[in-house]
Amino acid sequence: MIRNEAEYKEAVKRLEAEKTRLSEHKRRLRKTGLTSEQCQRVLDPLKSFHLQLAEEVESYERLKRGDIAELKNLHGLGQALVAVRIARGLTQRELAKRLGVDESQVSRDERNDYHGVTVERASRILDAMDAVALTKVCVETAADPKSRRSRAIAEAAQV
């Protein structure tokens, strides 16, 4: 995951260099007399890396626009906190200052996706970024056709 503007700029630069390198490699392979299929097999692993890097760049650009995915059962909360910082346009240093902690603490926390962060601490971090997390708790009922109990009853009736 790209976590700051410097990493983003470096990734964009690597992506362009990789694109050029792929084209050059493809051109050289064709000169050796390999078939298109053989060239494809050689280039596939390189293309895979290129596509992964492109996805990371696109993901960072979405975060900068504020397009942050929903969480289910708070899974991915740490990545969401990083995403909010990016969407707010804050640096790790600025967030650290708002939290009254050292920048290295924010860097370490983000590197570990805020592993083990408490709800109270996550709330303080969101407050420091002037962000709000909305939570909705849903309880499955027997009337809900998607509920486990309803599925179990329906499966038992089919037996």
mmCIF file of the C-alpha atoms, coordinates in Angstrom:
data_MODEL
# 
_entry.id   MODEL 
# 
loop_
_atom_site.group_PDB 
_atom_site.id 
_atom_site.type_symbol 
_atom_site.label_atom_id 
_atom_site.label_alt_id 
_atom_site.label_comp_id 
_atom_site.label_asym_id 
_atom_site.label_entity_id 
_atom_site.label_seq_id 
_atom_site.pdbx_PDB_ins_code 
_atom_site.Cartn_x 
_atom_site.Cartn_y 
_atom_site.Cartn_z 
_atom_site.occupancy 
_atom_site.B_iso_or_equiv 
_atom_site.pdbx_formal_charge 
_atom_site.auth_seq_id 
_atom_site.auth_comp_id 
_atom_site.auth_asym_id 
_atom_site.auth_atom_id 
_atom_site.pdbx_PDB_model_num 
ATOM 1   C CA . MET A 1 1   ? 0.000   0.000   0.000   1.00 0.00 ? 1   MET A CA 1 
ATOM 2   C CA . ILE A 1 2   ? 1.307   3.424   -0.954  1.00 0.00 ? 2   ILE A CA 1 
ATOM 3   C CA . ARG A 1 3   ? 1.131   5.570   2.195   1.00 0.00 ? 3   ARG A CA 1 
ATOM 4   C CA . ASN A 1 4   ? 2.426   8.997   1.198   1.00 0.00 ? 4   ASN A CA 1 
ATOM 5   C CA . GLU A 1 5   ? 3.058   11.350  -1.685  1.00 0.00 ? 5   GLU A CA 1 
ATOM 6   C CA . ALA A 1 6   ? 6.763   10.484  -1.932  1.00 0.00 ? 6   ALA A CA 1 
ATOM 7   C CA . GLU A 1 7   ? 5.953   6.759   -2.281  1.00 0.00 ? 7   GLU A CA 1 
ATOM 8   C CA . TYR A 1 8   ? 3.261   7.637   -4.823  1.00 0.00 ? 8   TYR A CA 1 
ATOM 9   C CA . LYS A 1 9   ? 5.635   9.711   -6.962  1.00 0.00 ? 9   LYS A CA 1 
ATOM 10  C CA . GLU A 1 10  ? 8.254   6.958   -6.807  1.00 0.00 ? 10  GLU A CA 1 
ATOM 11  C CA . ALA A 1 11  ? 5.664   4.337   -7.808  1.00 0.00 ? 11  ALA A CA 1 
ATOM 12  C CA . VAL A 1 12  ? 4.508   6.436   -10.772 1.00 0.00 ? 12  VAL A CA 1 
ATOM 13  C CA . LYS A 1 13  ? 8.124   6.829   -11.867 1.00 0.00 ? 13  LYS A CA 1 
ATOM 14  C CA . ARG A 1 14  ? 8.737   3.060   -11.504 1.00 0.00 ? 14  ARG A CA 1 
ATOM 15  C CA . LEU A 1 15  ? 5.531   2.355   -13.429 1.00 0.00 ? 15  LEU A CA 1 
ATOM 16  C CA . GLU A 1 16  ? 6.681   4.466   -16.372 1.00 0.00 ? 16  GLU A CA 1 
ATOM 17  C CA . ALA A 1 17  ? 10.149  2.903   -16.317 1.00 0.00 ? 17  ALA A CA 1 
ATOM 18  C CA . GLU A 1 18  ? 8.603   -0.568  -16.133 1.00 0.00 ? 18  GLU A CA 1 
ATOM 19  C CA . LYS A 1 19  ? 6.344   0.213   -19.090 1.00 0.00 ? 19  LYS A CA 1 
ATOM 20  C CA . THR A 1 20  ? 9.349   1.249   -21.166 1.00 0.00 ? 20  THR A CA 1 
ATOM 21  C CA . ARG A 1 21  ? 11.306  -1.804  -20.011 1.00 0.00 ? 21  ARG A CA 1 
ATOM 22  C CA . LEU A 1 22  ? 8.423   -4.136  -20.942 1.00 0.00 ? 22  LEU A CA 1 
ATOM 23  C CA . SER A 1 23  ? 8.186   -2.663  -24.438 1.00 0.00 ? 23  SER A CA 1 
ATOM 24  C CA . GLU A 1 24  ? 11.934  -2.955  -24.953 1.00 0.00 ? 24  GLU A CA 1 
ATOM 25  C CA . HIS A 1 25  ? 11.989  -6.513  -23.623 1.00 0.00 ? 25  HIS A CA 1 
ATOM 26  C CA . LYS A 1 26  ? 9.107   -7.483  -25.930 1.00 0.00 ? 26  LYS A CA 1 
ATOM 27  C CA . ARG A 1 27  ? 10.920  -5.960  -28.913 1.00 0.00 ? 27  ARG A CA 1 
ATOM 28  C CA . ARG A 1 28  ? 14.110  -7.903  -28.110 1.00 0.00 ? 28  ARG A CA 1 
ATOM 29  C CA . LEU A 1 29  ? 12.199  -11.169 -27.655 1.00 0.00 ? 29  LEU A CA 1 
ATOM 30  C CA . ARG A 1 30  ? 10.525  -10.771 -31.044 1.00 0.00 ? 30  ARG A CA 1 
ATOM 31  C CA . LYS A 1 31  ? 13.932  -10.248 -32.661 1.00 0.00 ? 31  LYS A CA 1 
ATOM 32  C CA . THR A 1 32  ? 15.075  -13.650 -31.336 1.00 0.00 ? 32  THR A CA 1 
ATOM 33  C CA . GLY A 1 33  ? 12.405  -15.351 -33.425 1.00 0.00 ? 33  GLY A CA 1 
ATOM 34  C CA . LEU A 1 34  ? 10.153  -16.481 -30.583 1.00 0.00 ? 34  LEU A CA 1 
ATOM 35  C CA . THR A 1 35  ? 6.496   -16.941 -31.389 1.00 0.00 ? 35  THR A CA 1 
ATOM 36  C CA . SER A 1 36  ? 3.923   -14.535 -29.942 1.00 0.00 ? 36  SER A CA 1 
ATOM 37  C CA . GLU A 1 37  ? 2.844   -17.256 -27.520 1.00 0.00 ? 37  GLU A CA 1 
ATOM 38  C CA . GLN A 1 38  ? 6.414   -17.837 -26.343 1.00 0.00 ? 38  GLN A CA 1 
ATOM 39  C CA . CYS A 1 39  ? 6.962   -14.100 -25.898 1.00 0.00 ? 39  CYS A CA 1 
ATOM 40  C CA . GLN A 1 40  ? 3.731   -13.916 -23.921 1.00 0.00 ? 40  GLN A CA 1 
ATOM 41  C CA . ARG A 1 41  ? 4.894   -16.662 -21.535 1.00 0.00 ? 41  ARG A CA 1 
ATOM 42  C CA . VAL A 1 42  ? 8.174   -14.871 -20.912 1.00 0.00 ? 42  VAL A CA 1 
ATOM 43  C CA . LEU A 1 43  ? 6.500   -11.484 -20.385 1.00 0.00 ? 43  LEU A CA 1 
ATOM 44  C CA . ASP A 1 44  ? 3.577   -12.615 -18.196 1.00 0.00 ? 44  ASP A CA 1 
ATOM 45  C CA . PRO A 1 45  ? 5.477   -12.514 -14.878 1.00 0.00 ? 45  PRO A CA 1 
ATOM 46  C CA . LEU A 1 46  ? 6.810   -9.041  -15.695 1.00 0.00 ? 46  LEU A CA 1 
ATOM 47  C CA . LYS A 1 47  ? 3.329   -7.860  -16.672 1.00 0.00 ? 47  LYS A CA 1 
ATOM 48  C CA . SER A 1 48  ? 1.980   -9.224  -13.400 1.00 0.00 ? 48  SER A CA 1 
ATOM 49  C CA . PHE A 1 49  ? 4.359   -7.003  -11.413 1.00 0.00 ? 49  PHE A CA 1 
ATOM 50  C CA . HIS A 1 50  ? 3.465   -4.044  -13.639 1.00 0.00 ? 50  HIS A CA 1 
ATOM 51  C CA . LEU A 1 51  ? -0.273  -4.586  -13.092 1.00 0.00 ? 51  LEU A CA 1 
ATOM 52  C CA . GLN A 1 52  ? 0.173   -4.886  -9.325  1.00 0.00 ? 52  GLN A CA 1 
ATOM 53  C CA . LEU A 1 53  ? 2.079   -1.607  -9.217  1.00 0.00 ? 53  LEU A CA 1 
ATOM 54  C CA . ALA A 1 54  ? -0.568  0.059   -11.410 1.00 0.00 ? 54  ALA A CA 1 
ATOM 55  C CA . GLU A 1 55  ? -3.287  -1.138  -9.009  1.00 0.00 ? 55  GLU A CA 1 
ATOM 56  C CA . GLU A 1 56  ? -1.414  0.353   -6.053  1.00 0.00 ? 56  GLU A CA 1 
ATOM 57  C CA . VAL A 1 57  ? -1.093  3.700   -7.857  1.00 0.00 ? 57  VAL A CA 1 
ATOM 58  C CA . GLU A 1 58  ? -4.798  3.671   -8.768  1.00 0.00 ? 58  GLU A CA 1 
ATOM 59  C CA . SER A 1 59  ? -5.718  2.768   -5.195  1.00 0.00 ? 59  SER A CA 1 
ATOM 60  C CA . TYR A 1 60  ? -3.725  5.707   -3.799  1.00 0.00 ? 60  TYR A CA 1 
ATOM 61  C CA . GLU A 1 61  ? -5.346  8.046   -6.319  1.00 0.00 ? 61  GLU A CA 1 
ATOM 62  C CA . ARG A 1 62  ? -8.809  6.827   -5.209  1.00 0.00 ? 62  ARG A CA 1 
ATOM 63  C CA . LEU A 1 63  ? -7.873  7.424   -1.572  1.00 0.00 ? 63  LEU A CA 1 
ATOM 64  C CA . LYS A 1 64  ? -6.695  10.950  -2.385  1.00 0.00 ? 64  LYS A CA 1 
ATOM 65  C CA . ARG A 1 65  ? -10.157 11.578  -3.857  1.00 0.00 ? 65  ARG A CA 1 
ATOM 66  C CA . GLY A 1 66  ? -11.725 10.328  -0.614  1.00 0.00 ? 66  GLY A CA 1 
ATOM 67  C CA . ASP A 1 67  ? -13.003 7.046   -2.051  1.00 0.00 ? 67  ASP A CA 1 
ATOM 68  C CA . ILE A 1 68  ? -12.617 4.858   1.047   1.00 0.00 ? 68  ILE A CA 1 
ATOM 69  C CA . ALA A 1 69  ? -14.120 1.372   1.177   1.00 0.00 ? 69  ALA A CA 1 
ATOM 70  C CA . GLU A 1 70  ? -16.646 0.370   3.827   1.00 0.00 ? 70  GLU A CA 1 
ATOM 71  C CA . LEU A 1 71  ? -15.558 -1.838  6.704   1.00 0.00 ? 71  LEU A CA 1 
ATOM 72  C CA . LYS A 1 72  ? -17.306 -5.000  7.795   1.00 0.00 ? 72  LYS A CA 1 
ATOM 73  C CA . ASN A 1 73  ? -16.997 -5.828  11.492  1.00 0.00 ? 73  ASN A CA 1 
ATOM 74  C CA . LEU A 1 74  ? -14.117 -3.320  11.737  1.00 0.00 ? 74  LEU A CA 1 
ATOM 75  C CA . HIS A 1 75  ? -11.862 -5.563  9.623   1.00 0.00 ? 75  HIS A CA 1 
ATOM 76  C CA . GLY A 1 76  ? -9.395  -3.321  7.850   1.00 0.00 ? 76  GLY A CA 1 
ATOM 77  C CA . LEU A 1 77  ? -9.742  -0.493  10.393  1.00 0.00 ? 77  LEU A CA 1 
ATOM 78  C CA . GLY A 1 78  ? -6.000  0.189   10.325  1.00 0.00 ? 78  GLY A CA 1 
ATOM 79  C CA . GLN A 1 79  ? -5.938  0.555   6.551   1.00 0.00 ? 79  GLN A CA 1 
ATOM 80  C CA . ALA A 1 80  ? -9.023  2.774   6.777   1.00 0.00 ? 80  ALA A CA 1 
ATOM 81  C CA . LEU A 1 81  ? -7.195  5.081   9.208   1.00 0.00 ? 81  LEU A CA 1 
ATOM 82  C CA . VAL A 1 82  ? -4.306  5.374   6.759   1.00 0.00 ? 82  VAL A CA 1 
ATOM 83  C CA . ALA A 1 83  ? -6.809  5.975   3.941   1.00 0.00 ? 83  ALA A CA 1 
ATOM 84  C CA . VAL A 1 84  ? -8.492  8.800   5.856   1.00 0.00 ? 84  VAL A CA 1 
ATOM 85  C CA . ARG A 1 85  ? -5.128  10.493  6.424   1.00 0.00 ? 85  ARG A CA 1 
ATOM 86  C CA . ILE A 1 86  ? -4.366  10.269  2.724   1.00 0.00 ? 86  ILE A CA 1 
ATOM 87  C CA . ALA A 1 87  ? -7.845  11.504  1.763   1.00 0.00 ? 87  ALA A CA 1 
ATOM 88  C CA . ARG A 1 88  ? -7.464  14.450  4.158   1.00 0.00 ? 88  ARG A CA 1 
ATOM 89  C CA . GLY A 1 89  ? -4.137  15.311  2.523   1.00 0.00 ? 89  GLY A CA 1 
ATOM 90  C CA . LEU A 1 90  ? -2.274  15.052  5.828   1.00 0.00 ? 90  LEU A CA 1 
ATOM 91  C CA . THR A 1 91  ? 1.305   13.920  6.162   1.00 0.00 ? 91  THR A CA 1 
ATOM 92  C CA . GLN A 1 92  ? 2.341   11.540  8.907   1.00 0.00 ? 92  GLN A CA 1 
ATOM 93  C CA . ARG A 1 93  ? 4.144   14.473  10.519  1.00 0.00 ? 93  ARG A CA 1 
ATOM 94  C CA . GLU A 1 94  ? 0.969   16.595  10.535  1.00 0.00 ? 94  GLU A CA 1 
ATOM 95  C CA . LEU A 1 95  ? -1.084  13.762  12.024  1.00 0.00 ? 95  LEU A CA 1 
ATOM 96  C CA . ALA A 1 96  ? 1.570   13.151  14.678  1.00 0.00 ? 96  ALA A CA 1 
ATOM 97  C CA . LYS A 1 97  ? 1.496   16.819  15.632  1.00 0.00 ? 97  LYS A CA 1 
ATOM 98  C CA . ARG A 1 98  ? -2.312  16.741  15.933  1.00 0.00 ? 98  ARG A CA 1 
ATOM 99  C CA . LEU A 1 99  ? -2.077  13.623  18.115  1.00 0.00 ? 99  LEU A CA 1 
ATOM 100 C CA . GLY A 1 100 ? 0.777   14.988  20.223  1.00 0.00 ? 100 GLY A CA 1 
ATOM 101 C CA . VAL A 1 101 ? 3.051   12.048  19.393  1.00 0.00 ? 101 VAL A CA 1 
ATOM 102 C CA . ASP A 1 102 ? 6.319   11.619  17.556  1.00 0.00 ? 102 ASP A CA 1 
ATOM 103 C CA . GLU A 1 103 ? 6.163   11.179  13.775  1.00 0.00 ? 103 GLU A CA 1 
ATOM 104 C CA . SER A 1 104 ? 7.977   7.849   14.118  1.00 0.00 ? 104 SER A CA 1 
ATOM 105 C CA . GLN A 1 105 ? 5.006   6.535   16.141  1.00 0.00 ? 105 GLN A CA 1 
ATOM 106 C CA . VAL A 1 106 ? 2.563   7.308   13.317  1.00 0.00 ? 106 VAL A CA 1 
ATOM 107 C CA . SER A 1 107 ? 4.959   5.845   10.762  1.00 0.00 ? 107 SER A CA 1 
ATOM 108 C CA . ARG A 1 108 ? 5.359   2.635   12.774  1.00 0.00 ? 108 ARG A CA 1 
ATOM 109 C CA . ASP A 1 109 ? 1.590   2.365   13.389  1.00 0.00 ? 109 ASP A CA 1 
ATOM 110 C CA . GLU A 1 110 ? 0.803   2.802   9.693   1.00 0.00 ? 110 GLU A CA 1 
ATOM 111 C CA . ARG A 1 111 ? 3.511   0.378   8.616   1.00 0.00 ? 111 ARG A CA 1 
ATOM 112 C CA . ASN A 1 112 ? 1.755   -2.197  10.831  1.00 0.00 ? 112 ASN A CA 1 
ATOM 113 C CA . ASP A 1 113 ? -1.748  -1.112  9.701   1.00 0.00 ? 113 ASP A CA 1 
ATOM 114 C CA . TYR A 1 114 ? -2.472  -0.027  13.291  1.00 0.00 ? 114 TYR A CA 1 
ATOM 115 C CA . HIS A 1 115 ? -2.417  -3.688  14.336  1.00 0.00 ? 115 HIS A CA 1 
ATOM 116 C CA . GLY A 1 116 ? -4.276  -4.129  17.631  1.00 0.00 ? 116 GLY A CA 1 
ATOM 117 C CA . VAL A 1 117 ? -5.546  -0.543  17.728  1.00 0.00 ? 117 VAL A CA 1 
ATOM 118 C CA . THR A 1 118 ? -8.278  -0.019  20.311  1.00 0.00 ? 118 THR A CA 1 
ATOM 119 C CA . VAL A 1 119 ? -11.593 1.553   19.382  1.00 0.00 ? 119 VAL A CA 1 
ATOM 120 C CA . GLU A 1 120 ? -10.811 4.413   21.779  1.00 0.00 ? 120 GLU A CA 1 
ATOM 121 C CA . ARG A 1 121 ? -7.462  5.118   20.109  1.00 0.00 ? 121 ARG A CA 1 
ATOM 122 C CA . ALA A 1 122 ? -8.945  4.812   16.609  1.00 0.00 ? 122 ALA A CA 1 
ATOM 123 C CA . SER A 1 123 ? -11.592 7.322   17.668  1.00 0.00 ? 123 SER A CA 1 
ATOM 124 C CA . ARG A 1 124 ? -8.879  9.765   18.844  1.00 0.00 ? 124 ARG A CA 1 
ATOM 125 C CA . ILE A 1 125 ? -7.063  9.367   15.529  1.00 0.00 ? 125 ILE A CA 1 
ATOM 126 C CA . LEU A 1 126 ? -10.264 10.011  13.567  1.00 0.00 ? 126 LEU A CA 1 
ATOM 127 C CA . ASP A 1 127 ? -11.000 13.059  15.736  1.00 0.00 ? 127 ASP A CA 1 
ATOM 128 C CA . ALA A 1 128 ? -7.503  14.398  15.049  1.00 0.00 ? 128 ALA A CA 1 
ATOM 129 C CA . MET A 1 129 ? -8.250  14.169  11.323  1.00 0.00 ? 129 MET A CA 1 
ATOM 130 C CA . ASP A 1 130 ? -11.741 15.700  11.656  1.00 0.00 ? 130 ASP A CA 1 
ATOM 131 C CA . ALA A 1 131 ? -13.200 12.456  10.309  1.00 0.00 ? 131 ALA A CA 1 
ATOM 132 C CA . VAL A 1 132 ? -16.225 10.448  11.374  1.00 0.00 ? 132 VAL A CA 1 
ATOM 133 C CA . ALA A 1 133 ? -16.719 6.697   11.250  1.00 0.00 ? 133 ALA A CA 1 
ATOM 134 C CA . LEU A 1 134 ? -20.343 5.643   11.064  1.00 0.00 ? 134 LEU A CA 1 
ATOM 135 C CA . THR A 1 135 ? -21.226 2.283   12.550  1.00 0.00 ? 135 THR A CA 1 
ATOM 136 C CA . LYS A 1 136 ? -24.336 0.266   11.899  1.00 0.00 ? 136 LYS A CA 1 
ATOM 137 C CA . VAL A 1 137 ? -24.899 -3.001  13.692  1.00 0.00 ? 137 VAL A CA 1 
ATOM 138 C CA . CYS A 1 138 ? -27.150 -5.486  11.937  1.00 0.00 ? 138 CYS A CA 1 
ATOM 139 C CA . VAL A 1 139 ? -28.621 -8.532  13.641  1.00 0.00 ? 139 VAL A CA 1 
ATOM 140 C CA . GLU A 1 140 ? -29.848 -11.389 11.493  1.00 0.00 ? 140 GLU A CA 1 
ATOM 141 C CA . THR A 1 141 ? -33.397 -12.514 12.273  1.00 0.00 ? 141 THR A CA 1 
ATOM 142 C CA . ALA A 1 142 ? -35.320 -15.670 11.405  1.00 0.00 ? 142 ALA A CA 1 
ATOM 143 C CA . ALA A 1 143 ? -37.431 -13.587 9.009   1.00 0.00 ? 143 ALA A CA 1 
ATOM 144 C CA . ASP A 1 144 ? -34.304 -12.520 7.152   1.00 0.00 ? 144 ASP A CA 1 
ATOM 145 C CA . PRO A 1 145 ? -33.892 -15.002 4.263   1.00 0.00 ? 145 PRO A CA 1 
ATOM 146 C CA . LYS A 1 146 ? -30.141 -14.487 4.415   1.00 0.00 ? 146 LYS A CA 1 
ATOM 147 C CA . SER A 1 147 ? -29.876 -15.399 8.083   1.00 0.00 ? 147 SER A CA 1 
ATOM 148 C CA . ARG A 1 148 ? -28.025 -18.544 9.088   1.00 0.00 ? 148 ARG A CA 1 
ATOM 149 C CA . ARG A 1 149 ? -31.019 -19.871 10.992  1.00 0.00 ? 149 ARG A CA 1 
ATOM 150 C CA . SER A 1 150 ? -33.358 -19.418 8.008   1.00 0.00 ? 150 SER A CA 1 
ATOM 151 C CA . ARG A 1 151 ? -30.856 -21.141 5.723   1.00 0.00 ? 151 ARG A CA 1 
ATOM 152 C CA . ALA A 1 152 ? -30.505 -24.030 8.171   1.00 0.00 ? 152 ALA A CA 1 
ATOM 153 C CA . ILE A 1 153 ? -34.282 -24.435 8.388   1.00 0.00 ? 153 ILE A CA 1 
ATOM 154 C CA . ALA A 1 154 ? -34.631 -24.333 4.602   1.00 0.00 ? 154 ALA A CA 1 
ATOM 155 C CA . GLU A 1 155 ? -31.827 -26.882 4.152   1.00 0.00 ? 155 GLU A CA 1 
ATOM 156 C CA . ALA A 1 156 ? -33.406 -29.208 6.759   1.00 0.00 ? 156 ALA A CA 1 
ATOM 157 C CA . ALA A 1 157 ? -36.766 -28.997 4.959   1.00 0.00 ? 157 ALA A CA 1 
ATOM 158 C CA . GLN A 1 158 ? -35.140 -30.103 1.689   1.00 0.00 ? 158 GLN A CA 1 
ATOM 159 C CA . VAL A 1 159 ? -33.696 -33.286 3.216   1.00 0.00 ? 159 VAL A CA 1 
# 
